[in-house]
Amino acid sequence: MGAHEGGEACVCEPTPQFDLSAPTISHHLKVLREAGLIGSERRGTWVYHWVIPCTPERLGKLFKPGSISR
């Protein structure tokens, strides 16, 4: 997710790469955090985010063919 040690990223870092405001990006990061997909920690003015280690594996299982019964 991020370029800092431990894969952390500040909300200020991806903002210029998107045509979205920082508050909009922060909102979406909050949704991901509440879903248990990312973690976060406030450090001074900024909040740093990181992917929770088991998240990619959990998402992979969710999207594996045949994993959802119909």
SVG drawing of the C-alpha trace seen along z (x, -y; Angstrom):
<svg xmlns="http://www.w3.org/2000/svg" viewBox="-28 -18 39 42">
<polyline fill="none" stroke="black" stroke-width="0.4" points="0.0,0.0 2.6,-2.5 6.2,-3.5 7.1,-3.8 8.5,-1.1 6.0,1.6 4.1,0.7 2.4,-2.4 1.1,-5.3 -0.1,-8.7 -3.5,-9.9 -1.6,-12.9 0.5,-10.6 -2.1,-9.1 -4.3,-12.2 -2.4,-13.8 -2.8,-10.6 -6.6,-10.7 -9.1,-13.3 -10.6,-13.2 -10.2,-15.4 -8.3,-14.4 -11.6,-14.2 -13.1,-11.8 -10.1,-9.6 -10.1,-9.7 -13.7,-8.6 -13.0,-5.6 -10.0,-4.7 -12.3,-4.8 -14.7,-2.4 -11.8,0.0 -10.7,-0.3 -14.2,0.4 -14.3,3.4 -11.1,4.7 -9.1,4.6 -6.6,1.9 -5.3,0.5 -4.5,-3.1 -2.8,-5.3 -2.8,-9.1 0.6,-10.6 0.4,-14.4 -1.6,-15.9 -1.6,-12.9 -3.2,-9.4 -1.0,-6.5 -2.7,-3.4 -1.5,0.1 -3.0,3.3 -3.6,5.9 -1.4,8.8 -4.1,11.5 -6.3,9.2 -4.9,10.2 -5.3,13.9 -8.9,13.3 -9.8,11.4 -8.2,14.0 -10.4,16.7 -13.5,14.6 -12.9,14.2 -11.8,17.7 -14.0,19.5 -16.6,21.6 -16.1,20.0 -19.6,18.4 -22.5,20.8 -25.5,19.8"/>
</svg>
